[in-house]
Amino acid sequence: MRKTSFISVLALGCLASTAAIAQKSAAVQSIEEYRAMLADGNPAELFEAKGEDLWKQKRGPKNASLEQCDLGKGPGVVKGVFVELPRYFADTKKVQDLESRLLTCMETLQGLDVAEIAKTPFGKGEQNNMTALATWISAESKGIKFNLSQKHVQEKTSYEVGKRLFFQRGGPHDFSCSSCHGQDNFRIRLQDLPNLTKNPGDGVGVAAWPAYRVSNGQMWGMQQRLNDCYRQQRFPYPGFASDATIALGVYLGVNSQGSASIAPAIKR
């Protein structure tokens, strides 16, 4: 009888485990179907249109457009630059991501006050324009695979700094980026948490941002995504286009080498 009872309990446990796996699989499938339906009319397209217009629009004290901005492939070239950023730029002698490089062009070409832009909260004033520009520029590289350079010593240093920041624990909950994104098969509520210590695959991690957030009706660039991760860790916000967020961008981008970008994507 004891043996029979043990087998019965074991069988029930297996059935419960199988049911849980099936339920999880069904939930994931439903989420993917929901995202696919939303993607048919991704509001990011509105930001793309605004970003392209801003790129060509003459603005600022110098009454100039951004059409001569060099994002890494020469003045005015946009296609393919997103998947190679952050990278080292000889003119600034810095490793820059998309947003920080746009700040450089806004200052040198248009004469805008970039310090003021950097201090502006996300979703307001010139930060709205920055998000729109990043959305359009990222869209011009959709489907192209990430290929970040690690040739320059500063690019290599940024990767190592970004790696340390990714695993750095702190704050009142002793969290790090790796607490959520350092292992396989992690979830929070109905949201998958990809393992960003290795190549997460096409359209995952940095290959999906900028993205439109359905939950709050906002378009987020990568800088805002990283800042929100720090907020969830209960860390202070880094400064906009800070060396820390750029270094994290290098670490995540190099880890995504070979993944195809789907940005601008649509998120929960």
N, C-alpha and C positions, 0 to 999 in steps of 0.2 A: 504493500500500500504506500509505504514511504517513497519507494522508487517511482511508482506511478504518479504520486503527487508532485514529486520533484520534476518529472518529465512534463507534467501538465503545466506547472508554473513556468518552466523553461519555454514551453511552446507558446504560452500566453505572452511571455516577455518578448519573444521573437516576433509574434504578431503585432504587438504594440510598437516595437521598434520599426517594423516594416511600414506600419500605418503612419508613423511619425515622419519617416523618410518620404513616403508618398505625399503626405500633406505638405511638407516643405517644398517638394518638387512642384506640386500644383500651385503653391503660392508664388514661387519664382517664375513659373510659366505665365501666371496671370499678370504679374508685374511687368514682364517683358512685353506681353501683348498690349498692356496699357501704354507703355512707353512708345511702342511702335505706332499706335493710333495717334498719340500726341505728336509724334515726329512728323506726321503728314502735314501738319500746320504749325510747325515750330515758330513761335513768335520771334525767335532770334533773327529771322529774316528781316524784320523791321529794323533791328539794330545793324545788321549788315548793310542795308541800304543807307542808313544814316552815316555809318562809318565810311563808306565809299564817297559819299558826298563831302564829308569833313576832310578827307584826304585831298580832294581837289579844290576845296574852298579856300580862298584867300582870307586869312585872318591874322589877328595880332597886330602889334605896333609896326611890324615890317610889311603888313598886308601881303603875305606870301602863303602859298599852299605847302603841303607836305610832299608834293610830287617829286622833290629832289632828295627826300629822306633816304638815307642808306641804312637798310635794316640787315645788311650783311652780304647781299648779292649785287650791290651797286645802287646808285641813286635811282629811286623810283621803282625798283624791282620788288614786287610783293609776293608773287607766286613762289612757294617753296621755302620762304624764310622762316615761317612759324615753326617748322619741325627741326630747325637748326639752332633755335634759341632756347636758353641763354648761350652766348658765345663771347669771345674776347674781341673788343674793338680797339684798333690801334689809335684812333683819334682821341678817345677818352681814356685810353690805357686802363680799361676796366672790362670785367665780364658783365654783360648787361642782358636782361631779359627783354621781352617785347615792350612792356610798359615803361621800363626805365630808358630804353632806347628811344621810344616815342617822346619821352620828356626831353631828351637831348635834342631831338629834331624840332620840337616845339620851341625850345629856347633859341637854338642857333638860326633856324630858318624863319620863325614867326615872331621871335622876340617876346614870347609869353613868359610870365613869371612862374617858373616851374616849382619853386619853393612853395608858392601859394597853392599850386595845383596839388602838390604832394600832401599839403596839410588839409585839403578839402575832404570831408567825409565821403565814403563811397555812396554813389547814387545821387550826388548833388553837383551842380555846376559843371566844371570842366572834367570832373571824374566821370560824369555821364558820357561825355564826349570820348574820354579815354577808353571806356568800356566798349563804346560803339566802334571805335577804330580797331581795337583788339579783336572784336567779333568779326569784322569784315576781313581783316588781315588773316586771321586763323582760317576763315572759310576758303580763302584762296589756296590753302594747302590741304584741303580735305582729301583724304584718300592717300596722301603721300606719307611715307614712313619716316619716323623720327631718326635723325642722324646727327646727334650733337658731337661737336668736335672736342677732342681731348688732347690736342696737339700742343697748345700753349701752356706754359707752366701755371698761369693764373686759372686756366680752365681746370687743370688737374687739382690745383689747390681748392678751388670752389667745390669740386666734387667731394673732396675729403672733408671740407668744412660742413657741407650739406649732409653728408653721411653722419657726422658726429651730432649735428643738430637733430637729425631724424631720430636718433636713439637717446638723446638727452632727456632725462627724466627730471621733473620738477613740478612746482606749483603745489597747491593744497592737496591734490589727489595723486601726486607723484606719477603723472602721466607723461608720455612721450608720443611722438607721431607713431612710433612702432607699437604702442599699446593697442592701437586699432588696426594698423596697416603693416604689421610685421609678421603675420602668419597667414596660412591658407584657411579658407572656409570660416571666416569671421563674419558676423552679421550684427547689426543694431536695428531693432524693430524689424522692418521689412527691407532694410537697405543692406545690400552686399558691401563688405569692406574688403577691397582688393589688397593683396599682398604687394606692396610697392617696393619691397627690397629686391625684387627681381622683375623681369618683364611681365607685366600683368596681362598683356594681350592687346589686340586691336581695340581702339576706342575706349580703353579703360585707364583710369588715373589721369595723368597729364594729357593724354590723347583725347580727352573729352571736354576739356575746358579751354575757352569760355563756354558756359552753358546757361540755358534758361531754367530758372528754378520755378517749377509749377507751384510749389507750396507757398511761395511768397510773391509770385509774379514779377521776379526781378532777374536781370541779366547779370551774371557774375563772371569776372575775369579771374585769372589764376591768382593774382595778388590777393583778391578778396577771399578766394577759397582757402588759401594758406592762412590768412589772418583769422578766418573763422575757426580753423583748426586750433590755432593758438587760443582763441576765446574759449573753445570747448575744453581745452586743457587748463583753463583758468590762468593762462599767462597774459601779461599785458600785450596789447596789439603791437606788432613791429611797425616801424615807420614804413610808409608807402615806398615800394621799390628799394627796400633796405638790402644791405649786403646779405643778411640772413635769409630772407625769402628768395633772393636770387640764387644763393648757394643751394638751398633746398630744391629750387627749380632745376639746377644743374644735376644734382643727385638723382632726382626722379626722372628727368629727361634722358640721362645716360642709361638708367635702368630700363627705360622704355625703348631702347634702340631697336629698330626694326618693326615697331608697332605702327599701324596706320592710324592717322588722326581722323576723328569724326567730328571735331570741333567746327562750329559751335553745336554742342549737343543739347539734349533736354534732360533735366534731372528732376528728382522728386521735389 
